């Protein structure tokens, strides 16, 4: 999330009123993130997030919005897209495709505890189960095909040692995906970007509870295990060293398994998928760092973190313990 496209107050007000959300009282650009233009919007009827899509096309966007609607209708705490009188979830403003969704309450937990990780693990599994009957299918746009296309693009910007690591890991992941075990992994709609800053918690009732997953605009059809690996690499990771906190990771996986049982192949391949998730985000950060786009509030993230994570996952593969009886 960033601000690439400036939106006037009157333009935003007209859209929200057309959606029956009331007159706009506040419009404020959101600083975090790098993909889309986002604004907080307020009316007397509620708090909203206005998103203008800078890369995704009108043909791709119905998948994301329908997935969020599907999950919200099944009790998963996600932003609910707001429809116009015809039922359309995709709108337009400032010449860009756009959506308006409910703004989730709460705040981030950027230094998560094991208990907070358990809540995320359990809700991730519930989300995967809730999406099992989702009728649309769309490739995960930052999956293996994107890695294959992007590695050659970033190689001119890295050292020889980094280039060797990128190339060798990509080949490892290609072979894994083509193997019988890789092809047998359960697949479905995944979030694919469920970092600490895409989850909200709220403690106003006295107990810190998870109250929302958001930013589904990297979602797609892929292995459910990849989604779990993305989470483990962030929620259970020492940010300075890239090492996996095994106690927190075990609690996270146990909570997930308590809602959706992990099969034997999934448990066996989790170390390889942890590597895949590290490669994906190292690549995207290299791309954003060396080939940035202009934006009023853009803050590209340091790629070196996920290089450390990938090297750690290769040097110290982690296997989850056996599930509890």
Secondary structure by P-SEA (a helix, b strand, c coil): ccccccccaaaaaaaaaaaccccccbbbbbcccccbbbbbbbcccbbbbbbbbccccccccaaaaaaaaaaaaaccccbbbbbccccccccccccccbbbbbbbcccccccccaaaaaaaaaaaaaaaaaaccccccccccccaaaaaaccccccccccaaaaaaaaaaaaaaaaaaaccccccccccccccccccccbbbbcccccccccccccccccccccaaaaaaaaaacccccccccccaaaaaaaaaaaaaacccccaaaaaaaaaaaaaaaaaaaaaaaaaacbbbbbcccccccaaaaaaaaaaaaabbbbbccccc
